[in-house]
Amino acid sequence: LIDDTFGLNNGIVELPGHLIGSGASSSQAPQGKGKIKVQLSSSDSLFAQLRDANFEQVGSIVKKRATFLKSVQDEKDQLQSVIEIK
């Protein structure tokens, strides 16, 4: 699906910057193009799960990951002190 949508060349996909968000370092984004090169490999746990998944399974896998990340973010937002964060 990634290859069909964005193109894939030697395990690297160029994604529009707005899809990556603020988590990517500015050194990854080429200036002026607005695209970020992302290396896809089995070291990325989400990619490792999705790589061989049937297309029908992709939605549920991504939804589970998004729900987990949302719960982690909510938990982080409720922390009050440095000791709780550690």
C-alpha positions as CSV (number, residue, x, y, z in Angstrom):
1,L,0.0,0.0,0.0
2,I,2.9,2.4,0.8
3,D,4.5,1.5,-2.5
4,D,1.3,2.1,-4.4
5,T,0.6,5.4,-2.7
6,F,4.0,7.1,-2.3
7,G,6.4,4.8,-4.1
8,L,9.2,2.8,-2.6
9,N,12.8,2.7,-3.7
10,N,15.3,0.4,-1.9
11,G,13.3,0.3,1.3
12,I,13.1,4.2,1.4
13,V,9.8,6.1,1.0
14,E,9.6,9.9,0.6
15,L,6.6,11.1,2.6
16,P,5.1,14.6,2.6
17,G,6.2,16.5,5.7
18,H,2.7,17.1,7.0
19,L,2.2,13.3,7.4
20,I,5.2,12.9,9.6
21,G,4.3,15.6,12.1
22,S,6.5,17.4,14.6
23,G,8.2,14.2,15.9
24,A,10.7,14.1,13.0
25,S,13.9,15.9,13.3
26,S,14.4,18.9,11.0
27,S,17.6,17.3,9.7
28,Q,15.5,14.6,8.0
29,A,13.5,17.1,6.0
30,P,15.1,18.4,2.8
31,Q,14.7,22.2,2.7
32,G,12.3,23.5,0.2
33,K,10.8,20.1,-0.9
34,G,8.6,19.4,2.1
35,K,9.3,15.7,1.8
36,I,11.0,13.4,4.3
37,K,12.8,10.2,3.5
38,V,11.9,7.4,5.8
39,Q,13.8,4.1,5.9
40,L,11.4,1.2,6.2
41,S,12.9,-1.8,8.0
42,S,12.0,-4.6,10.4
43,S,13.6,-2.6,13.2
44,D,10.5,-0.5,13.2
45,S,7.9,-2.5,15.2
46,L,4.9,-1.2,13.4
47,F,6.4,-1.8,9.9
48,A,7.4,-5.3,11.0
49,Q,3.8,-6.0,11.9
50,L,2.3,-4.5,8.8
51,R,4.8,-5.7,6.2
52,D,3.3,-9.1,5.8
53,A,-0.2,-8.4,7.0
54,N,-3.2,-8.9,4.8
55,F,-4.7,-5.6,3.6
56,E,-7.9,-6.4,5.7
57,Q,-5.8,-6.6,8.9
58,V,-4.0,-3.3,8.4
59,G,-6.8,-1.2,9.7
60,S,-7.2,-3.1,13.0
61,I,-3.4,-3.2,13.6
62,V,-3.1,0.6,13.0
63,K,-6.2,1.3,15.2
64,K,-4.7,-0.8,18.1
65,R,-1.4,1.1,17.8
66,A,-3.2,4.5,17.7
67,T,-5.3,3.6,20.7
68,F,-2.2,2.6,22.6
69,L,-0.3,5.8,21.7
70,K,-3.4,7.9,22.7
71,S,-3.5,6.2,26.1
72,V,0.2,6.8,26.7
73,Q,-0.2,10.4,25.7
74,D,-3.2,10.8,28.1
75,E,-1.2,9.2,30.9
76,K,1.7,11.5,30.3
77,D,-0.6,14.6,30.3
78,Q,-1.9,13.7,33.7
79,L,1.5,13.5,35.4
80,Q,2.1,16.4,37.7
81,S,5.7,16.2,39.0
82,V,9.1,15.2,37.9
83,I,9.1,12.2,40.2
84,E,5.8,10.9,38.6
85,I,7.4,11.3,35.1
86,K,10.4,9.2,36.1
